[in-house]
């Protein structure tokens, strides 16, 4: 069996800059925060953003939630900066 979980990868160095977003009411919140800290400890530039009042998958609710629209804008900005090099 192959373990593909980023949090348990043997080496977190040499990765590109990362934007890690977590929702306050998400069962995966703590793992996301741990992953962001692991990236930072490995020297990877990382931005950690927590949407404290949101649930898992909130970003897909941009039609109804301002927080989701803000999160999508952050993702678009991060991707734009990465592509601009």
Protein Blocks (a to p, Z undefined) as FASTA:
>chain_A
ZZfbfklpcblghiacddddddfkbfklmmmmmmmmmmmmnopacdddddfkbcehklmm
mmmmmklmmmmmmmmmmmmmmmnZZ
